[in-house]
């Protein structure tokens, strides 16, 4: 996927948005599509990306291309959206690809894997590295055309009923954790649970699970997780930069005009940027409120981080030996990660560490 094509073609979308091509609008047949989300509407940041996207498509098409957005469970189950797009039940979906690692582990690489890329690195891999091309080739096996559409940034490690003092406290823990991270958590002795966002609070409140992670302070506070579990750990080592994707049925996408394809691409890029901007702006205030409400914010013990890293690397080696789809993408991903970490070590990390130590 070439980000420069977005910039180059944005002129077309701009002309359409400005109404400078009334003849095109007059002649084009109205398009009405449905987008199935994996998220509840109450989470205005992550579900909101679909709304932002749909609004921009409408604006840039002069109202000729209308997309209605539907929360998880409204048209289909939250984890049924890939099947829905693949089968053409809906034209589009907005989801976290790692939810579907059970179909093929490669899905996780389009979103986040433990100790993977951060959000900026993920965007760089998708737009300027080989990520966009490789994931587009993979998703074609599921009749899907994909576009990056959102990132939460590095996440928190979730809410826990009991304090975690060492890796011993992970043993037997029933932990709601999304995506591929559950595989690592299982290797550490835990019991992963994959539960949609809208059902997490009830499961934690009833004691069906011992702990749960979702995203970060803003969303976690909306879900009320601090009311049923007092310990809030960081970092979410399994989600350094989880990318959300827009999935489009390939036949539906092929039916679009060149102009509408550009509109979709540009609107997705807009929503991609807007989502992380919202999280970065809203998380600090929410974290202050959680601390004010007596939430205990703690770092994971070093032995937990060390074991998680060790088991993650071992898992990737195992999957690479068994799954050629994964190996093809992961080999490129891991090489890109190595170079990115080298670069960020000298710039972002050093600068951030210094600034965060200052009393501003």
Secondary structure, DSSP 8 states (H G I E B T S, - for coil): --HHHHHHHHHHHHHHHHT--HHHHHHS--EEEEEEESS-TT-TTTTHHHHHHHHHHHHHTTTSEEEEEE-TTTSS-GGGHHHHHHTTSSSEEEE-GGGGTTT-THHHHTT--TT---HHHHHHHHHTSSHHHHHHHHHGGGTEEEEEEEE--S---EEESS---SGGGGTT-EEE--TTHHHHHHHTT-EEE---GGGHHHHHHHTSSSEE--S-HHHHHHHTGGGT--EEEE--TT-SS-EEEEEEEHHHHHTS-HHHHHHHHHHHHHHHHHHHHHHHHHHHHHHHHHHHTT-EEEE--HHHHHHHHHHHHHHHHHHHHH-HHHHHHHHHHHHHHHHHHHHHHHTHHHHHHHHHHS--
